[in-house]
Amino acid sequence: MKAYWIAHVDITDPDHYSQYTQRAPKAFAEFGAKFLARGGRSEAMEGRATPQRSVVIEFDSYEQAVACYRSAAYQEAKSYREEWARAEIVIVEGMAP
């Protein structure tokens, strides 16, 4: 069953944040991630104000999604993001067809 990362990101320093965006694709490729939404136009209908970036990433399984997040490659990339952006990331399992 598919699973998804749903991320909301507010970037405080785009130049430094680019260090993350240069490294993270390695982990995503390793775990077969497919980007369904990345940035683009958005509007908060309920809850907190719209973040600068909303991202939805699809994985073939919940296990792959979690393994990607916990992987050495992603944790290394994440270390470049933490100081320069605030992120909220939820991994959610999809529904059976």
N, CA, C and O atoms as a CHARMM CRD file, in Angstrom:
* protein
*
  388
    1    1 MET  N      0.83900  -1.16700   0.00000 PROA 1      0.00000
    2    1 MET  CA     0.00000   0.00000   0.00000 PROA 1      0.00000
    3    1 MET  C      0.89400   1.24300   0.00000 PROA 1      0.00000
    4    1 MET  O      1.88000   1.30500   0.73400 PROA 1      0.00000
    5    2 LYS  N      0.54800   2.21500  -0.81600 PROA 2      0.00000
    6    2 LYS  CA     1.32000   3.45100  -0.92900 PROA 2      0.00000
    7    2 LYS  C      1.35200   4.19900   0.40200 PROA 2      0.00000
    8    2 LYS  O      0.48900   4.01600   1.26100 PROA 2      0.00000
    9    3 ALA  N      2.36700   5.04200   0.54500 PROA 3      0.00000
   10    3 ALA  CA     2.48000   5.92200   1.70000 PROA 3      0.00000
   11    3 ALA  C      3.03200   7.25100   1.21800 PROA 3      0.00000
   12    3 ALA  O      3.63100   7.33900   0.14600 PROA 3      0.00000
   13    4 TYR  N      2.82600   8.27300   2.01600 PROA 4      0.00000
   14    4 TYR  CA     3.16200   9.63500   1.59200 PROA 4      0.00000
   15    4 TYR  C      3.84500  10.40900   2.70300 PROA 4      0.00000
   16    4 TYR  O      3.46400  10.32300   3.87100 PROA 4      0.00000
   17    5 TRP  N      4.85800  11.16300   2.31900 PROA 5      0.00000
   18    5 TRP  CA     5.38600  12.20500   3.18900 PROA 5      0.00000
   19    5 TRP  C      4.56600  13.43900   2.87300 PROA 5      0.00000
   20    5 TRP  O      4.38100  13.78300   1.70600 PROA 5      0.00000
   21    6 ILE  N      4.07700  14.10000   3.89500 PROA 6      0.00000
   22    6 ILE  CA     3.43400  15.39700   3.74100 PROA 6      0.00000
   23    6 ILE  C      4.27100  16.36300   4.56000 PROA 6      0.00000
   24    6 ILE  O      4.37200  16.23600   5.78000 PROA 6      0.00000
   25    7 ALA  N      4.87000  17.32900   3.88000 PROA 7      0.00000
   26    7 ALA  CA     5.78500  18.25700   4.54700 PROA 7      0.00000
   27    7 ALA  C      5.35000  19.69200   4.32700 PROA 7      0.00000
   28    7 ALA  O      4.93000  20.07900   3.23700 PROA 7      0.00000
   29    8 HSD  N      5.46300  20.46700   5.39000 PROA 8      0.00000
   30    8 HSD  CA     5.25500  21.91000   5.32900 PROA 8      0.00000
   31    8 HSD  C      6.55200  22.54100   5.80000 PROA 8      0.00000
   32    8 HSD  O      7.04100  22.23700   6.88800 PROA 8      0.00000
   33    9 VAL  N      7.10500  23.41800   4.98000 PROA 9      0.00000
   34    9 VAL  CA     8.43800  23.94800   5.24700 PROA 9      0.00000
   35    9 VAL  C      8.43400  25.46600   5.14100 PROA 9      0.00000
   36    9 VAL  O      7.92100  26.03300   4.17700 PROA 9      0.00000
   37   10 ASP  N      9.00800  26.10900   6.13800 PROA 10     0.00000
   38   10 ASP  CA     9.26300  27.54800   6.11600 PROA 10     0.00000
   39   10 ASP  C     10.77400  27.73000   6.10900 PROA 10     0.00000
   40   10 ASP  O     11.46200  27.26300   7.01700 PROA 10     0.00000
   41   11 ILE  N     11.28300  28.39600   5.10500 PROA 11     0.00000
   42   11 ILE  CA    12.71800  28.55400   4.89000 PROA 11     0.00000
   43   11 ILE  C     13.15800  29.92200   5.40100 PROA 11     0.00000
   44   11 ILE  O     12.58500  30.94900   5.03800 PROA 11     0.00000
   45   12 THR  N     14.18900  29.91800   6.25300 PROA 12     0.00000
   46   12 THR  CA    14.69500  31.18500   6.78500 PROA 12     0.00000
   47   12 THR  C     15.89900  31.70300   6.00500 PROA 12     0.00000
   48   12 THR  O     16.15800  32.90600   5.99900 PROA 12     0.00000
   49   13 ASP  N     16.63500  30.81500   5.34900 PROA 13     0.00000
   50   13 ASP  CA    17.79800  31.23600   4.56100 PROA 13     0.00000
   51   13 ASP  C     17.88600  30.36100   3.31100 PROA 13     0.00000
   52   13 ASP  O     18.42100  29.25300   3.36400 PROA 13     0.00000
   53   14 PRO  N     17.36100  30.85500   2.18500 PROA 14     0.00000
   54   14 PRO  CA    17.34300  30.04800   0.96000 PROA 14     0.00000
   55   14 PRO  C     18.71800  29.60500   0.47900 PROA 14     0.00000
   56   14 PRO  O     18.85400  28.50500  -0.05600 PROA 14     0.00000
   57   15 ASP  N     19.73800  30.43500   0.65500 PROA 15     0.00000
   58   15 ASP  CA    21.08400  30.05500   0.20300 PROA 15     0.00000
   59   15 ASP  C     21.59200  28.83000   0.95900 PROA 15     0.00000
   60   15 ASP  O     22.09400  27.88700   0.34700 PROA 15     0.00000
   61   16 HSD  N     21.46300  28.83900   2.27700 PROA 16     0.00000
   62   16 HSD  CA    21.90400  27.69100   3.06100 PROA 16     0.00000
   63   16 HSD  C     20.97600  26.49000   2.86300 PROA 16     0.00000
   64   16 HSD  O     21.43900  25.34900   2.86400 PROA 16     0.00000
   65   17 TYR  N     19.68300  26.73000   2.69500 PROA 17     0.00000
   66   17 TYR  CA    18.71000  25.65500   2.47500 PROA 17     0.00000
   67   17 TYR  C     19.04800  24.86000   1.20700 PROA 17     0.00000
   68   17 TYR  O     18.75200  23.66900   1.11600 PROA 17     0.00000
   69   18 SER  N     19.66100  25.52300   0.24900 PROA 18     0.00000
   70   18 SER  CA    20.02200  24.83300  -0.99400 PROA 18     0.00000
   71   18 SER  C     20.99900  23.68600  -0.74200 PROA 18     0.00000
   72   18 SER  O     21.08500  22.76300  -1.55100 PROA 18     0.00000
   73   19 GLN  N     21.73100  23.73300   0.36700 PROA 19     0.00000
   74   19 GLN  CA    22.60800  22.61100   0.71600 PROA 19     0.00000
   75   19 GLN  C     21.78200  21.34900   0.97500 PROA 19     0.00000
   76   19 GLN  O     22.20500  20.24100   0.64400 PROA 19     0.00000
   77   20 TYR  N     20.61900  21.52800   1.56300 PROA 20     0.00000
   78   20 TYR  CA    19.69500  20.40900   1.77500 PROA 20     0.00000
   79   20 TYR  C     19.14400  19.90800   0.43900 PROA 20     0.00000
   80   20 TYR  O     19.15500  18.70500   0.17500 PROA 20     0.00000
   81   21 THR  N     18.66700  20.81300  -0.39000 PROA 21     0.00000
   82   21 THR  CA    18.03300  20.40000  -1.64500 PROA 21     0.00000
   83   21 THR  C     19.03100  19.76100  -2.61000 PROA 21     0.00000
   84   21 THR  O     18.63200  19.05000  -3.53300 PROA 21     0.00000
   85   22 GLN  N     20.30300  20.00600  -2.40600 PROA 22     0.00000
   86   22 GLN  CA    21.32200  19.33800  -3.23200 PROA 22     0.00000
   87   22 GLN  C     21.58900  17.91200  -2.75100 PROA 22     0.00000
   88   22 GLN  O     22.00900  17.06500  -3.54000 PROA 22     0.00000
   89   23 ARG  N     21.35400  17.63900  -1.48100 PROA 23     0.00000
   90   23 ARG  CA    21.67800  16.33300  -0.89600 PROA 23     0.00000
   91   23 ARG  C     20.47800  15.38400  -0.79300 PROA 23     0.00000
   92   23 ARG  O     20.63400  14.17600  -0.96700 PROA 23     0.00000
   93   24 ALA  N     19.30500  15.90700  -0.51700 PROA 24     0.00000
   94   24 ALA  CA    18.13100  15.06200  -0.27900 PROA 24     0.00000
   95   24 ALA  C     17.74600  14.16500  -1.45400 PROA 24     0.00000
   96   24 ALA  O     17.30900  13.04100  -1.21100 PROA 24     0.00000
   97   25 PRO  N     17.88100  14.58900  -2.70900 PROA 25     0.00000
   98   25 PRO  CA    17.46500  13.71600  -3.81700 PROA 25     0.00000
   99   25 PRO  C     18.12700  12.33900  -3.82700 PROA 25     0.00000
  100   25 PRO  O     17.54600  11.37900  -4.33000 PROA 25     0.00000
  101   26 LYS  N     19.31900  12.23600  -3.28400 PROA 26     0.00000
  102   26 LYS  CA    20.00300  10.93700  -3.21800 PROA 26     0.00000
  103   26 LYS  C     19.16800   9.93700  -2.41100 PROA 26     0.00000
  104   26 LYS  O     18.98500   8.79500  -2.83400 PROA 26     0.00000
  105   27 ALA  N     18.66500  10.36500  -1.25400 PROA 27     0.00000
  106   27 ALA  CA    17.84000   9.48000  -0.42200 PROA 27     0.00000
  107   27 ALA  C     16.52100   9.17600  -1.11100 PROA 27     0.00000
  108   27 ALA  O     16.06800   8.03100  -1.10500 PROA 27     0.00000
  109   28 PHE  N     15.89700  10.19000  -1.70600 PROA 28     0.00000
  110   28 PHE  CA    14.61400   9.97400  -2.36300 PROA 28     0.00000
  111   28 PHE  C     14.75100   8.97800  -3.51600 PROA 28     0.00000
  112   28 PHE  O     13.89100   8.11500  -3.69000 PROA 28     0.00000
  113   29 ALA  N     15.80400   9.08800  -4.29000 PROA 29     0.00000
  114   29 ALA  CA    16.02300   8.16500  -5.40800 PROA 29     0.00000
  115   29 ALA  C     16.24000   6.74000  -4.89600 PROA 29     0.00000
  116   29 ALA  O     15.72900   5.78200  -5.47500 PROA 29     0.00000
  117   30 GLU  N     16.99000   6.61200  -3.82000 PROA 30     0.00000
  118   30 GLU  CA    17.29000   5.28400  -3.25100 PROA 30     0.00000
  119   30 GLU  C     16.01800   4.54600  -2.82800 PROA 30     0.00000
  120   30 GLU  O     15.96900   3.31700  -2.88000 PROA 30     0.00000
  121   31 PHE  N     14.99300   5.28400  -2.41100 PROA 31     0.00000
  122   31 PHE  CA    13.77400   4.66100  -1.91100 PROA 31     0.00000
  123   31 PHE  C     12.59600   4.80300  -2.87000 PROA 31     0.00000
  124   31 PHE  O     11.45000   4.58100  -2.47800 PROA 31     0.00000
  125   32 GLY  N     12.86400   5.16700  -4.11500 PROA 32     0.00000
  126   32 GLY  CA    11.82500   5.20300  -5.14300 PROA 32     0.00000
  127   32 GLY  C     10.75500   6.25800  -4.94300 PROA 32     0.00000
  128   32 GLY  O      9.60600   6.06600  -5.34100 PROA 32     0.00000
  129   33 ALA  N     11.12500   7.37300  -4.32800 PROA 33     0.00000
  130   33 ALA  CA    10.15800   8.44000  -4.05700 PROA 33     0.00000
  131   33 ALA  C      9.67400   9.09500  -5.35200 PROA 33     0.00000
  132   33 ALA  O     10.42100   9.23200  -6.32100 PROA 33     0.00000
  133   34 LYS  N      8.41600   9.48900  -5.33500 PROA 34     0.00000
  134   34 LYS  CA     7.81400  10.20400  -6.46800 PROA 34     0.00000
  135   34 LYS  C      7.16800  11.47600  -5.92100 PROA 34     0.00000
  136   34 LYS  O      6.26200  11.41200  -5.08900 PROA 34     0.00000
  137   35 PHE  N      7.63900  12.62900  -6.39400 PROA 35     0.00000
  138   35 PHE  CA     7.07900  13.90000  -5.93500 PROA 35     0.00000
  139   35 PHE  C      5.74200  14.14400  -6.62000 PROA 35     0.00000
  140   35 PHE  O      5.64700  14.13100  -7.84700 PROA 35     0.00000
  141   36 LEU  N      4.70900  14.36700  -5.80800 PROA 36     0.00000
  142   36 LEU  CA     3.37600  14.66800  -6.32900 PROA 36     0.00000
  143   36 LEU  C      3.08300  16.16200  -6.25100 PROA 36     0.00000
  144   36 LEU  O      2.33600  16.69100  -7.07500 PROA 36     0.00000
  145   37 ALA  N      3.65700  16.83500  -5.28000 PROA 37     0.00000
  146   37 ALA  CA     3.52400  18.29400  -5.15000 PROA 37     0.00000
  147   37 ALA  C      4.79900  18.80100  -4.48800 PROA 37     0.00000
  148   37 ALA  O      5.30200  18.20400  -3.53600 PROA 37     0.00000
  149   38 ARG  N      5.30900  19.91100  -5.00700 PROA 38     0.00000
  150   38 ARG  CA     6.52100  20.49400  -4.42800 PROA 38     0.00000
  151   38 ARG  C      6.46300  21.99600  -4.66600 PROA 38     0.00000
  152   38 ARG  O      6.66200  22.47200  -5.78400 PROA 38     0.00000
  153   39 GLY  N      6.19000  22.72600  -3.60500 PROA 39     0.00000
  154   39 GLY  CA     6.05500  24.17600  -3.75200 PROA 39     0.00000
  155   39 GLY  C      4.77200  24.47700  -4.49700 PROA 39     0.00000
  156   39 GLY  O      3.75800  23.81100  -4.28700 PROA 39     0.00000
  157   40 GLY  N      4.80800  25.45600  -5.34800 PROA 40     0.00000
  158   40 GLY  CA     3.61700  25.80700  -6.11000 PROA 40     0.00000
  159   40 GLY  C      2.60600  26.56800  -5.27700 PROA 40     0.00000
  160   40 GLY  O      2.81100  26.82800  -4.09100 PROA 40     0.00000
  161   41 ARG  N      1.55100  26.90500  -5.90600 PROA 41     0.00000
  162   41 ARG  CA     0.51000  27.71300  -5.28300 PROA 41     0.00000
  163   41 ARG  C     -0.24100  26.90300  -4.23000 PROA 41     0.00000
  164   41 ARG  O     -0.56200  25.73400  -4.44600 PROA 41     0.00000
  165   42 SER  N     -0.51800  27.53400  -3.08900 PROA 42     0.00000
  166   42 SER  CA    -1.29600  26.87500  -2.03600 PROA 42     0.00000
  167   42 SER  C     -2.01900  27.94000  -1.21600 PROA 42     0.00000
  168   42 SER  O     -1.65200  29.11400  -1.22300 PROA 42     0.00000
  169   43 GLU  N     -3.04400  27.49900  -0.51800 PROA 43     0.00000
  170   43 GLU  CA    -3.82900  28.39500   0.31600 PROA 43     0.00000
  171   43 GLU  C     -4.34500  27.60600   1.51600 PROA 43     0.00000
  172   43 GLU  O     -4.96000  26.55200   1.35500 PROA 43     0.00000
  173   44 ALA  N     -4.09400  28.11700   2.71300 PROA 44     0.00000
  174   44 ALA  CA    -4.58000  27.46400   3.92400 PROA 44     0.00000
  175   44 ALA  C     -6.07800  27.70600   4.05700 PROA 44     0.00000
  176   44 ALA  O     -6.52100  28.85400   4.10500 PROA 44     0.00000
  177   45 MET  N     -6.84500  26.65000   4.11400 PROA 45     0.00000
  178   45 MET  CA    -8.28800  26.76000   4.28800 PROA 45     0.00000
  179   45 MET  C     -8.67300  26.64700   5.75700 PROA 45     0.00000
  180   45 MET  O     -9.66300  27.23700   6.19000 PROA 45     0.00000
  181   46 GLU  N     -7.88700  25.88700   6.52600 PROA 46     0.00000
  182   46 GLU  CA    -8.09100  25.75300   7.96900 PROA 46     0.00000
  183   46 GLU  C     -6.72300  25.54900   8.59500 PROA 46     0.00000
  184   46 GLU  O     -5.77700  25.14500   7.91800 PROA 46     0.00000
  185   47 GLY  N     -6.62000  25.82700   9.87500 PROA 47     0.00000
  186   47 GLY  CA    -5.35800  25.60000  10.57100 PROA 47     0.00000
  187   47 GLY  C     -4.39700  26.75600  10.40800 PROA 47     0.00000
  188   47 GLY  O     -4.79900  27.89500  10.17000 PROA 47     0.00000
  189   48 ARG  N     -3.12700  26.44500  10.53800 PROA 48     0.00000
  190   48 ARG  CA    -2.11500  27.49600  10.52800 PROA 48     0.00000
  191   48 ARG  C     -1.98000  28.14000   9.15700 PROA 48     0.00000
  192   48 ARG  O     -2.47200  27.62200   8.15400 PROA 48     0.00000
  193   49 ALA  N     -1.31400  29.25900   9.13800 PROA 49     0.00000
  194   49 ALA  CA    -1.10200  29.98100   7.88100 PROA 49     0.00000
  195   49 ALA  C     -0.35500  29.10900   6.88400 PROA 49     0.00000
  196   49 ALA  O      0.35800  28.18400   7.27300 PROA 49     0.00000
  197   50 THR  N     -0.51300  29.39400   5.63500 PROA 50     0.00000
  198   50 THR  CA     0.13400  28.63300   4.57500 PROA 50     0.00000
  199   50 THR  C      1.65800  28.69500   4.72400 PROA 50     0.00000
  200   50 THR  O      2.22500  29.78400   4.81300 PROA 50     0.00000
  201   51 PRO  N      2.32000  27.53800   4.75300 PROA 51     0.00000
  202   51 PRO  CA     3.78900  27.53800   4.81600 PROA 51     0.00000
  203   51 PRO  C      4.36200  27.99500   3.47600 PROA 51     0.00000
  204   51 PRO  O      3.65300  28.04400   2.47100 PROA 51     0.00000
  205   52 GLN  N      5.62800  28.32100   3.47300 PROA 52     0.00000
  206   52 GLN  CA     6.27800  28.72600   2.23100 PROA 52     0.00000
  207   52 GLN  C      6.25100  27.60700   1.19300 PROA 52     0.00000
  208   52 GLN  O      6.04400  27.85400   0.00500 PROA 52     0.00000
  209   53 ARG  N      6.46200  26.38300   1.65100 PROA 53     0.00000
  210   53 ARG  CA     6.47300  25.23200   0.73400 PROA 53     0.00000
  211   53 ARG  C      5.65100  24.09700   1.32900 PROA 53     0.00000
  212   53 ARG  O      5.76400  23.78900   2.51500 PROA 53     0.00000
  213   54 SER  N      4.83300  23.48700   0.50200 PROA 54     0.00000
  214   54 SER  CA     4.14900  22.25500   0.86300 PROA 54     0.00000
  215   54 SER  C      4.61500  21.19400  -0.12500 PROA 54     0.00000
  216   54 SER  O      4.69400  21.43600  -1.32900 PROA 54     0.00000
  217   55 VAL  N      4.92000  20.02200   0.40200 PROA 55     0.00000
  218   55 VAL  CA     5.48300  18.95600  -0.41900 PROA 55     0.00000
  219   55 VAL  C      4.74000  17.65800  -0.11900 PROA 55     0.00000
  220   55 VAL  O      4.48000  17.34600   1.04300 PROA 55     0.00000
  221   56 VAL  N      4.39700  16.90200  -1.16300 PROA 56     0.00000
  222   56 VAL  CA     3.80200  15.57600  -1.01200 PROA 56     0.00000
  223   56 VAL  C      4.67100  14.61700  -1.83100 PROA 56     0.00000
  224   56 VAL  O      4.88100  14.81200  -3.02800 PROA 56     0.00000
  225   57 ILE  N      5.16800  13.57800  -1.15400 PROA 57     0.00000
  226   57 ILE  CA     6.05100  12.60300  -1.79200 PROA 57     0.00000
  227   57 ILE  C      5.44400  11.21900  -1.61000 PROA 57     0.00000
  228   57 ILE  O      5.08700  10.83300  -0.49700 PROA 57     0.00000
  229   58 GLU  N      5.32900  10.47400  -2.70500 PROA 58     0.00000
  230   58 GLU  CA     4.73800   9.13300  -2.67800 PROA 58     0.00000
  231   58 GLU  C      5.82700   8.06200  -2.63000 PROA 58     0.00000
  232   58 GLU  O      6.85700   8.16500  -3.29600 PROA 58     0.00000
  233   59 PHE  N      5.57100   7.04200  -1.82900 PROA 59     0.00000
  234   59 PHE  CA     6.43300   5.86300  -1.74700 PROA 59     0.00000
  235   59 PHE  C      5.58200   4.62300  -1.98500 PROA 59     0.00000
  236   59 PHE  O      4.36500   4.66500  -1.80800 PROA 59     0.00000
  237   60 ASP  N      6.20100   3.53500  -2.37900 PROA 60     0.00000
  238   60 ASP  CA     5.45700   2.30200  -2.63800 PROA 60     0.00000
  239   60 ASP  C      4.88700   1.66800  -1.38200 PROA 60     0.00000
  240   60 ASP  O      3.91800   0.91100  -1.45500 PROA 60     0.00000
  241   61 SER  N      5.47800   1.96900  -0.22200 PROA 61     0.00000
  242   61 SER  CA     4.97400   1.39300   1.02600 PROA 61     0.00000
  243   61 SER  C      5.29800   2.31000   2.19400 PROA 61     0.00000
  244   61 SER  O      6.16100   3.18400   2.10600 PROA 61     0.00000
  245   62 TYR  N      4.59000   2.08900   3.27800 PROA 62     0.00000
  246   62 TYR  CA     4.84100   2.83300   4.51800 PROA 62     0.00000
  247   62 TYR  C      6.26600   2.56200   4.99900 PROA 62     0.00000
  248   62 TYR  O      6.97100   3.46600   5.44700 PROA 62     0.00000
  249   63 GLU  N      6.67000   1.30300   4.89700 PROA 63     0.00000
  250   63 GLU  CA     8.01200   0.91700   5.34100 PROA 63     0.00000
  251   63 GLU  C      9.08900   1.66300   4.56700 PROA 63     0.00000
  252   63 GLU  O     10.07800   2.10300   5.15300 PROA 63     0.00000
  253   64 GLN  N      8.90800   1.81000   3.24600 PROA 64     0.00000
  254   64 GLN  CA     9.88300   2.54900   2.43900 PROA 64     0.00000
  255   64 GLN  C      9.92700   4.01900   2.83300 PROA 64     0.00000
  256   64 GLN  O     11.00200   4.61500   2.89900 PROA 64     0.00000
  257   65 ALA  N      8.76900   4.60100   3.09400 PROA 65     0.00000
  258   65 ALA  CA     8.70700   6.00700   3.47700 PROA 65     0.00000
  259   65 ALA  C      9.45400   6.24800   4.78500 PROA 65     0.00000
  260   65 ALA  O     10.21700   7.20700   4.90400 PROA 65     0.00000
  261   66 VAL  N      9.23100   5.37600   5.76200 PROA 66     0.00000
  262   66 VAL  CA     9.90400   5.50300   7.04800 PROA 66     0.00000
  263   66 VAL  C     11.40300   5.23400   6.88800 PROA 66     0.00000
  264   66 VAL  O     12.22600   5.95300   7.45400 PROA 66     0.00000
  265   67 ALA  N     11.75400   4.21100   6.12600 PROA 67     0.00000
  266   67 ALA  CA    13.16600   3.88300   5.91700 PROA 67     0.00000
  267   67 ALA  C     13.90000   5.03200   5.23100 PROA 67     0.00000
  268   67 ALA  O     15.05700   5.30400   5.55300 PROA 67     0.00000
  269   68 CYS  N     13.25300   5.69900   4.30600 PROA 68     0.00000
  270   68 CYS  CA    13.87100   6.84100   3.63900 PROA 68     0.00000
  271   68 CYS  C     14.18200   7.92200   4.65800 PROA 68     0.00000
  272   68 CYS  O     15.29300   8.45100   4.69100 PROA 68     0.00000
  273   69 TYR  N     13.19700   8.25200   5.49400 PROA 69     0.00000
  274   69 TYR  CA    13.41200   9.30000   6.50000 PROA 69     0.00000
  275   69 TYR  C     14.55100   8.92900   7.44200 PROA 69     0.00000
  276   69 TYR  O     15.36700   9.78100   7.79500 PROA 69     0.00000
  277   70 ARG  N     14.60900   7.68500   7.84400 PROA 70     0.00000
  278   70 ARG  CA    15.62000   7.24200   8.81500 PROA 70     0.00000
  279   70 ARG  C     16.97700   6.92400   8.18400 PROA 70     0.00000
  280   70 ARG  O     17.94800   6.68500   8.90200 PROA 70     0.00000
  281   71 SER  N     17.05700   6.91800   6.86800 PROA 71     0.00000
  282   71 SER  CA    18.29900   6.54100   6.18200 PROA 71     0.00000
  283   71 SER  C     19.43400   7.52500   6.47900 PROA 71     0.00000
  284   71 SER  O     19.21000   8.70200   6.76300 PROA 71     0.00000
  285   72 ALA  N     20.64200   7.00600   6.40400 PROA 72     0.00000
  286   72 ALA  CA    21.82200   7.84900   6.61900 PROA 72     0.00000
  287   72 ALA  C     21.86200   8.99200   5.60900 PROA 72     0.00000
  288   72 ALA  O     22.22100  10.11800   5.95200 PROA 72     0.00000
  289   73 ALA  N     21.49200   8.69600   4.36100 PROA 73     0.00000
  290   73 ALA  CA    21.52900   9.72900   3.32200 PROA 73     0.00000
  291   73 ALA  C     20.56600  10.87100   3.62600 PROA 73     0.00000
  292   73 ALA  O     20.91300  12.03900   3.45200 PROA 73     0.00000
  293   74 TYR  N     19.33900  10.53600   4.08600 PROA 74     0.00000
  294   74 TYR  CA    18.39500  11.61000   4.38400 PROA 74     0.00000
  295   74 TYR  C     18.78200  12.34700   5.65900 PROA 74     0.00000
  296   74 TYR  O     18.67500  13.57200   5.71700 PROA 74     0.00000
  297   75 GLN  N     19.22200  11.63300   6.66500 PROA 75     0.00000
  298   75 GLN  CA    19.61600  12.29900   7.90900 PROA 75     0.00000
  299   75 GLN  C     20.79000  13.25500   7.67500 PROA 75     0.00000
  300   75 GLN  O     20.87300  14.31000   8.30300 PROA 75     0.00000
  301   76 GLU  N     21.67700  12.88500   6.78400 PROA 76     0.00000
  302   76 GLU  CA    22.79200  13.78000   6.45000 PROA 76     0.00000
  303   76 GLU  C     22.25400  15.03300   5.76400 PROA 76     0.00000
  304   76 GLU  O     22.66000  16.14600   6.09800 PROA 76     0.00000
  305   77 ALA  N     21.34300  14.85800   4.80600 PROA 77     0.00000
  306   77 ALA  CA    20.73800  16.01400   4.12300 PROA 77     0.00000
  307   77 ALA  C     19.96800  16.87400   5.12100 PROA 77     0.00000
  308   77 ALA  O     20.07200  18.10100   5.10100 PROA 77     0.00000
  309   78 LYS  N     19.20700  16.23800   5.97700 PROA 78     0.00000
  310   78 LYS  CA    18.39200  16.94800   6.97200 PROA 78     0.00000
  311   78 LYS  C     19.24500  17.83300   7.87500 PROA 78     0.00000
  312   78 LYS  O     18.80400  18.90300   8.29300 PROA 78     0.00000
  313   79 SER  N     20.45900  17.39200   8.17300 PROA 79     0.00000
  314   79 SER  CA    21.32800  18.18900   9.03700 PROA 79     0.00000
  315   79 SER  C     21.64200  19.55500   8.41600 PROA 79     0.00000
  316   79 SER  O     21.96400  20.50300   9.13100 PROA 79     0.00000
  317   80 TYR  N     21.54800  19.65200   7.10100 PROA 80     0.00000
  318   80 TYR  CA    21.76300  20.93000   6.41400 PROA 80     0.00000
  319   80 TYR  C     20.49400  21.77500   6.38100 PROA 80     0.00000
  320   80 TYR  O     20.56300  22.98000   6.13600 PROA 80     0.00000
  321   81 ARG  N     19.35500  21.17000   6.62100 PROA 81     0.00000
  322   81 ARG  CA    18.08300  21.88700   6.60700 PROA 81     0.00000
  323   81 ARG  C     17.72300  22.46700   7.96600 PROA 81     0.00000
  324   81 ARG  O     17.13400  23.54600   8.04100 PROA 81     0.00000
  325   82 GLU  N     18.06000  21.78300   9.01500 PROA 82     0.00000
  326   82 GLU  CA    17.53700  22.08900  10.34600 PROA 82     0.00000
  327   82 GLU  C     17.79100  23.51700  10.81400 PROA 82     0.00000
  328   82 GLU  O     16.92100  24.11700  11.44600 PROA 82     0.00000
  329   83 GLU  N     18.94000  24.06300  10.52500 PROA 83     0.00000
  330   83 GLU  CA    19.24400  25.41600  10.99100 PROA 83     0.00000
  331   83 GLU  C     18.59700  26.49400  10.12200 PROA 83     0.00000
  332   83 GLU  O     18.40700  27.62200  10.57600 PROA 83     0.00000
  333   84 TRP  N     18.26200  26.15900   8.88700 PROA 84     0.00000
  334   84 TRP  CA    17.84300  27.17200   7.92000 PROA 84     0.00000
  335   84 TRP  C     16.39000  27.05200   7.48600 PROA 84     0.00000
  336   84 TRP  O     15.93700  27.79400   6.61400 PROA 84     0.00000
  337   85 ALA  N     15.65100  26.11500   8.09300 PROA 85     0.00000
  338   85 ALA  CA    14.23800  25.95500   7.75700 PROA 85     0.00000
  339   85 ALA  C     13.52800  25.24700   8.90500 PROA 85     0.00000
  340   85 ALA  O     14.13300  24.48100   9.65500 PROA 85     0.00000
  341   86 ARG  N     12.24700  25.51700   9.02100 PROA 86     0.00000
  342   86 ARG  CA    11.40100  24.81200   9.99300 PROA 86     0.00000
  343   86 ARG  C     10.48600  23.89900   9.19400 PROA 86     0.00000
  344   86 ARG  O      9.75300  24.35200   8.31500 PROA 86     0.00000
  345   87 ALA  N     10.53500  22.61900   9.50500 PROA 87     0.00000
  346   87 ALA  CA     9.75100  21.65300   8.74100 PROA 87     0.00000
  347   87 ALA  C      8.83600  20.84700   9.65600 PROA 87     0.00000
  348   87 ALA  O      9.19700  20.51700  10.78600 PROA 87     0.00000
  349   88 GLU  N      7.66000  20.54100   9.15400 PROA 88     0.00000
  350   88 GLU  CA     6.73700  19.60800   9.77800 PROA 88     0.00000
  351   88 GLU  C      6.54700  18.49700   8.75500 PROA 88     0.00000
  352   88 GLU  O      6.08200  18.74800   7.64300 PROA 88     0.00000
  353   89 ILE  N      6.89900  17.28400   9.12100 PROA 89     0.00000
  354   89 ILE  CA     6.81600  16.15100   8.19200 PROA 89     0.00000
  355   89 ILE  C      5.98800  15.05200   8.84400 PROA 89     0.00000
  356   89 ILE  O      6.26000  14.63600   9.97000 PROA 89     0.00000
  357   90 VAL  N      4.97900  14.59200   8.12400 PROA 90     0.00000
  358   90 VAL  CA     4.13400  13.48800   8.58300 PROA 90     0.00000
  359   90 VAL  C      4.20300  12.41300   7.51700 PROA 90     0.00000
  360   90 VAL  O      4.14700  12.71300   6.32400 PROA 90     0.00000
  361   91 ILE  N      4.32300  11.17300   7.93300 PROA 91     0.00000
  362   91 ILE  CA     4.24900  10.04700   7.01700 PROA 91     0.00000
  363   91 ILE  C      2.88600   9.39100   7.23800 PROA 91     0.00000
  364   91 ILE  O      2.53300   9.02700   8.36000 PROA 91     0.00000
  365   92 VAL  N      2.13200   9.24900   6.15400 PROA 92     0.00000
  366   92 VAL  CA     0.78100   8.68800   6.26300 PROA 92     0.00000
  367   92 VAL  C      0.60500   7.55600   5.25700 PROA 92     0.00000
  368   92 VAL  O      1.02700   7.65800   4.10500 PROA 92     0.00000
  369   93 GLU  N     -0.01800   6.48700   5.70900 PROA 93     0.00000
  370   93 GLU  CA    -0.29100   5.35300   4.83200 PROA 93     0.00000
  371   93 GLU  C     -1.51600   5.66500   3.98100 PROA 93     0.00000
  372   93 GLU  O     -2.50000   6.22500   4.46500 PROA 93     0.00000
  373   94 GLY  N     -1.43900   5.29400   2.71000 PROA 94     0.00000
  374   94 GLY  CA    -2.56800   5.50300   1.80000 PROA 94     0.00000
  375   94 GLY  C     -3.67900   4.50400   2.05600 PROA 94     0.00000
  376   94 GLY  O     -3.56600   3.62100   2.90600 PROA 94     0.00000
  377   95 MET  N     -4.73400   4.66100   1.31600 PROA 95     0.00000
  378   95 MET  CA    -5.89400   3.78100   1.44500 PROA 95     0.00000
  379   95 MET  C     -5.80800   2.64500   0.42900 PROA 95     0.00000
  380   95 MET  O     -5.23300   2.80500  -0.64800 PROA 95     0.00000
  381   96 ALA  N     -6.37500   1.51900   0.77700 PROA 96     0.00000
  382   96 ALA  CA    -6.43000   0.38600  -0.15500 PROA 96     0.00000
  383   96 ALA  C     -7.34600   0.76300  -1.33300 PROA 96     0.00000
  384   96 ALA  O     -8.37000   1.42000  -1.15000 PROA 96     0.00000
  385   97 PRO  N     -6.95600   0.33300  -2.53800 PROA 97     0.00000
  386   97 PRO  CA    -7.79700   0.66600  -3.70400 PROA 97     0.00000
  387   97 PRO  C     -9.16000   0.00500  -3.64600 PROA 97     0.00000
  388   97 PRO  O     -9.97400   0.19000  -4.55100 PROA 97     0.00000
